[in-house]
Amino acid sequence: MDDSRFTPEQVASRSGLAQVDRDVKQWLVGLPISERLDFLKRLWPLNYRYSLKLLQSAQLPRQENEYMFRHWLRAGHHNTAQELIKRLQPVLGERKFWLIASQEELSPTMRDFMNYYSHGRLNSSRDVKEKSGPGHI
């Protein structure tokens, strides 16, 4: 990132509601996709909520949104489960969100929290996937 107008450390304390947040969003959209992804990854451990808000407005292609979701499921702490559901389910679509979540190898605690906040939706998606797996007609 040659343009260091914003760094993850500079925006880590942001909530997403101030004028500067609009500037951050516009700046982020102007970056090449790989730099947007890198910025969001680096911001995640500093402020995962703000990272998710920025992802929603980052205008990333579908594959990159899915990539970030997979990455954050694997790297994220279980305390992020509720915010992942809240912010990424609308971006990916309900069906795709739960399909991806059911395919990822989650920590037992992350799986429990995803199920808790979704009222068992993760287990339901997993059951459907297993029933329609190989050898099942």
N, C-alpha and C positions, 0 to 999 in steps of 0.2 A: 504494500500500500504506500504509494509515493505521497499521496495527499493525506497528511496527518491532521487534517482539520478536526477530526474527532478520533479519539482512541477509546478502547473499551474502558480503560481506567478513568477517563474524563467523564464518561456518561454513566458509569456504574451506579451512581446514586440517583439517577433519574427515575421518574415514575411513569412518564409517557403523557403527561398532561400540560406541560409548559410549552411556550413558544419555541424554545430551543429544541424540544422534541420533534417539532415539525421540521426544523432545519436538519436534524439528524436523519430523519426519515427521507427527506429529499436528497440529502448527500448520499445516503446508503443506496438508494435506487440508481443514482448516477454511477456507481462503481461497477466494474465488471463482476459477473456472477461469482467467480471464484473468490474475489475479495470480499463480497458480501457474506459468503459462507464463512470465510475465515474470521471476519469481524464478529459475526454472530457466535461462532464457536468460542472465540476468546472472551466475549462478553458473558457467556453462559455461567461460568463459575463465579463471576463477580455479581451478577444480577440476572438470574434466570427469568424472572418475570418480565423484565424490560427486553431481554433477548427475544422472548416469545411475542411481545407486542411489536417489536421491530420486524420479526419474521412475517407477521401478518400483513405488514405494509411494504415489504421488501420486493414485491413483484417478482418472485422467483418462479421459474418453471416448475411444473408438477413434480418432476423427478428430483429436483433439488429440495423441495419441501419434504418429500418422502425420505430423502437421504438424511436431512437434518433431524427428522422425527426419529428415524432409526438410531442415528448417532446419539441423540439425547436420551432415548430409552436405555441404551447401553451405558452411557456415561452419567446419566442423571441420577441424582439421589432420590430416594423414594418420596421425599417431601415435595418433589416437583410433579408428582402424579396428577394432582387435581388441576394444576395450572396447564399441564400438557393437554389434558382432556378439554379444558375450557377454551384454550387458544388454538389448538391444532385440529380438533375435530371439525370445526367450521371450515378450516383451510383445505383439509384433505377430503372432507366428506365423511359422514358417519361410517359407512360401510368400509371404505378404504382405511380409515383410521384404525378400526378394530381388527381388520384383517392384518395390517402391519403389526399392530401390538401383539396379536396372537402368534405371529410368526417369529418374533424376536425372542432371544434367550434373555429373559429378565431375571434379576435377582429375586429370590423368594419374597423379600420385603417389598420390592417395587411391584411385583405381581399382586401381592395382598392389597397394597394401597390402590392400584389401578382397579382392582375388583371392588374395593370398598367404595371409592368415589364414583364408580360407574354402576353400582348396585348389581354387581355380578356379570356385567357385560363382557368382560375379558374372558371369563370362564365359558360363557355362552358361545363366544366366537371361536374359542379353541375347540369346544365340543363339536361344533358344526364342521370345522376344518378337519378334525379327526374322522368324523363319520363320512366325509366326502373324499377321504384320502385315497391312496392307491389301492386297487383291488376292490373298491366299493363301487357298485353300479347304482 
